[in-house]
C-alpha cells in the first residue's frame, strides 16, 4: 500500500463510488446499470472534479461502474478506462436478498470477520487486497 509521503503533492487520487444502480433481482449485482436518478447525480461531482484537471479515469468493468466515469468523462473531456480489480466485493454467487434485514445481517457477518469467507467468493480482506493492487497499478 502506498504511503502519503510516496505520492507527489501534484498528484491526487480521487475515489468515487458509482452512482445509484437499478436493481433487478434476476441479475447479478455486477450486471446492474445505473438507474435514471443515478445518471442525473453525476453532474455535481463532475463540476467539483473539474478543478482537479483529471488526467485519467478508471473503473471496474461492472455496468454501473462503467456508466459513472463515462458520464463524468464526457463532462471532463477524459476517456475512461476499465481496470480489473476495481470491482466491488465478488458476491454474484449469492442470491438477491429482497429482505433488507437479511442483507444487513449478511454484510455484518462479512465485516465482523474480514479474514473469513462468509459472503460471496472472497473475504473482505481478499477484496481489499485485490482493490489495493488495482489502485496501485493505476498510479504506477
C-alpha positions as CSV (number, residue, x, y, z in Angstrom):
1,X,0.0,0.0,0.0
2,X,1.3,3.5,-0.8
3,X,2.0,5.9,2.0
4,X,1.1,9.5,1.7
5,X,4.7,10.6,1.6
6,X,5.2,8.4,-1.6
7,X,2.7,10.4,-3.6
8,X,3.7,13.6,-5.3
9,X,1.9,16.7,-3.9
10,X,0.9,17.5,-7.5
11,X,-0.9,14.2,-7.9
12,X,-4.3,13.4,-6.5
13,X,-6.1,10.1,-6.3
14,X,-9.8,10.6,-6.0
15,X,-12.0,7.6,-5.5
16,X,-15.7,7.9,-6.5
17,X,-18.3,5.3,-5.8
18,X,-20.6,4.5,-8.7
19,X,-23.9,6.3,-8.7
20,X,-27.3,4.7,-7.9
21,X,-27.9,1.4,-9.6
22,X,-31.1,-0.1,-10.6
23,X,-31.6,-3.5,-9.1
24,X,-33.1,-6.4,-10.9
25,X,-33.3,-9.5,-8.6
26,X,-32.7,-11.9,-11.6
27,X,-29.4,-10.2,-12.4
28,X,-26.1,-10.4,-10.5
29,X,-25.2,-7.1,-8.9
30,X,-22.2,-6.8,-11.2
31,X,-24.5,-6.6,-14.2
32,X,-26.9,-3.9,-12.9
33,X,-26.7,-0.5,-14.6
34,X,-27.3,3.0,-13.2
35,X,-30.9,3.9,-12.8
36,X,-32.3,7.3,-14.1
37,X,-31.6,9.0,-10.8
38,X,-28.1,7.6,-10.8
39,X,-27.5,9.1,-14.2
40,X,-28.7,12.5,-13.1
41,X,-26.5,12.5,-10.0
42,X,-23.2,12.6,-11.9
43,X,-23.4,16.3,-12.6
44,X,-22.4,17.8,-9.2
45,X,-19.3,15.5,-8.8
46,X,-18.3,16.3,-12.4
47,X,-18.4,20.1,-11.6
48,X,-16.3,19.5,-8.5
49,X,-13.8,17.3,-10.3
50,X,-13.1,19.9,-13.0
51,X,-10.9,21.9,-10.6
52,X,-8.5,18.9,-10.3
53,X,-8.0,18.6,-14.1
54,X,-8.1,14.8,-14.0
55,X,-5.7,13.1,-16.5
56,X,-7.4,9.7,-16.3
57,X,-10.5,8.0,-15.1
58,X,-10.6,4.3,-14.2
59,X,-13.5,2.0,-13.3
60,X,-14.2,-1.7,-13.0
61,X,-15.9,-3.4,-15.8
62,X,-19.2,-3.6,-13.9
63,X,-22.0,-2.0,-15.8
64,X,-22.9,0.5,-13.1
65,X,-19.3,1.3,-12.6
66,X,-18.6,1.9,-16.3
67,X,-21.6,4.2,-16.6
68,X,-20.4,6.7,-14.0
69,X,-17.0,7.6,-15.5
70,X,-18.5,7.6,-19.0
71,X,-20.8,10.4,-17.8
72,X,-18.0,12.1,-15.9
73,X,-15.6,11.7,-18.8
74,X,-17.9,13.4,-21.3
75,X,-18.1,16.4,-19.0
76,X,-14.4,16.5,-18.2
77,X,-13.0,15.6,-21.7
78,X,-11.3,12.4,-20.4
79,X,-11.8,9.0,-21.8
80,X,-12.3,6.4,-19.0
81,X,-10.6,3.1,-18.9
82,X,-11.7,-0.2,-17.2
83,X,-9.2,-1.8,-14.8
84,X,-9.6,-5.3,-13.5
85,X,-9.7,-5.5,-9.7
86,X,-11.6,-2.3,-9.1
87,X,-15.0,-4.1,-8.9
88,X,-16.9,-4.3,-5.7
89,X,-16.9,-7.4,-3.5
90,X,-17.4,-10.6,-5.5
91,X,-20.9,-11.7,-4.4
92,X,-22.6,-12.6,-7.7
93,X,-22.8,-16.2,-6.4
94,X,-25.2,-15.1,-3.6
95,X,-28.9,-14.8,-4.1
96,X,-30.5,-11.4,-4.3
97,X,-31.7,-10.6,-0.8
98,X,-35.0,-8.7,-1.0
99,X,-35.3,-8.6,2.8
100,X,-33.2,-5.7,3.9
101,X,-32.6,-7.1,7.4
102,X,-31.2,-10.3,5.8
103,X,-28.9,-8.3,3.6
104,X,-27.7,-6.2,6.6
105,X,-27.1,-9.4,8.6
106,X,-25.0,-10.9,5.7
107,X,-22.9,-7.7,5.4
108,X,-22.5,-7.5,9.2
109,X,-21.1,-11.1,9.2
110,X,-18.9,-10.3,6.2
111,X,-17.2,-7.4,8.1
112,X,-17.3,-8.9,11.5
113,X,-14.6,-11.5,10.4
114,X,-12.8,-9.9,7.5
115,X,-10.4,-12.8,7.0
116,X,-13.2,-15.4,6.8
117,X,-15.2,-16.2,3.7
118,X,-18.8,-15.6,4.8
119,X,-20.5,-13.9,1.8
120,X,-19.7,-14.3,-1.9
121,X,-16.5,-15.7,-3.3
122,X,-13.9,-13.6,-1.5
123,X,-13.4,-12.4,2.1
124,X,-13.3,-8.8,3.0
125,X,-9.5,-9.0,3.3
126,X,-9.2,-10.6,-0.1
127,X,-11.4,-7.9,-1.6
128,X,-9.2,-5.1,-0.1
129,X,-6.0,-6.8,-1.3
130,X,-7.4,-7.1,-4.9
131,X,-8.7,-3.5,-4.9
132,X,-5.5,-2.1,-3.4
133,X,-3.4,-3.9,-6.1
134,X,-5.6,-2.5,-8.8
135,X,-5.3,1.1,-7.5
136,X,-1.5,0.8,-7.2
137,X,-1.4,-0.5,-10.8
138,X,-3.3,2.6,-11.9
139,X,-1.0,5.0,-10.2
140,X,2.3,3.4,-11.1
